[in-house]
Amino acid sequence: MIGNELKKIWNVRMTLLLLLVSVTLFYTWIIGQMNLHYLPLFETVDATLGAKLLEQFGTTIDADELEQVAALKEGVRQDFEEKVSAAYPQLEEMGMESFEEFENDIMTDVSMEEAQTEQYQQKCELYNQITEEFGWELESIDFYSELLERKEYAAMRFKVANSDDYPERNKEQAIWDRIAEVTERPGTSVLPDSVTMNMNYVIQDFTRILLYLVLLLLLPYLALDNKSRVYPLAATTRRGRGLVKTQFLAMLIGLLPLLAVMDIALCVAYSFYTPYAVFNGCMVEYLWFDFTQLQYFWVQVLVCNLIALAFSMLVFFASAFCRTIVGTVVMALPCWGLGTLAGMFFADDIFSCNVILKSMPYALHASRYSLTICLLGMLLAGLLCDGWLIRRRKREDIML
């Protein structure tokens, strides 16, 4: 019987439709997201400089090696100042000895009347021209600055946020102990924060794609059975009362090929985008556990699949109380919304203790096990609801 149900789920038309939708969404969201932030061949500052540092220092930059990083930054800064001075002699005419002095002058608060003067507008236009022409050099300086100040900045934020005077301080000491452990750890990971951040965006989009495809795969199958009122007829026989259990097992088995193909597609895309794969051995800082970039990626993929399974079980349960196709779709929408929210939060925060680099009030609620428990709770809720439904249908006995 499971084989017959699988044929109903995976028919030719559904397979072709899923192929078309999955390719479209994957190319638009996953490949598009990767292209937006990190093109192949290291065409961005973070990826380019991060790869060079990885080759020079390894996955971690020790404290004594930070001096070399500072020298690299100073070399880029001096080269940038020389180029700007040669290309824009107006700075010297304004009495500015460097671009840094000019930038500080621009960023100084001015009155509304002064901001509307022609002289100030010309200075702003000149500043925009310089930043546009020398954007790579400025981003390079910022990259080195962030790397050099990462530990110091994190320690400062940690000290402030951990004080009793901070209004949003979380009383769970384990969070602060873990942050202190990571902050005081010798060495700094070469992995740019933007690489992990962008991977989180990719995983969130991947979760949404999975939920769309699961919804597309299951709704026609469940809605047509409800519309044809197959369950009251099946309840007249002993074997028929086990139909719901058969359909539940067929649904889970039918999802496996879909999840496997999508996981393989994501892994292939990941491996071809060098800016991601090159940092595989680097540690992702401010997690509850010591994961490398590659390990963190696999954990996120696993979480996406678990969310899809929990979502499918909730949709299966909700659709059992509908008698029309429209009703089945309406009942499935809240489940889809729950799954989407789970993908947004779990992909980034399921193992994150980072209350330093994120907004304090929100991140302080991400304790070691809270989001993990929520994910397991979704799976358990789906299993319990579907188990109750199977037992209920098995006890039904309708005499025609």
Helices and strands as residue ranges (DSSP letters): H 2-9, H 12-25, I 26-31, H 32-37, H 45-57, E 60-61, G 63-65, H 66-87, H 90-93, H 99-107, H 112-115, H 118-133, H 135-161, H 173-183, E 188-189, H 193-227, H 230-234, G 240-242, H 243-272, H 274-277, H 293-319, H 325-349, H 360-363, H 370-395
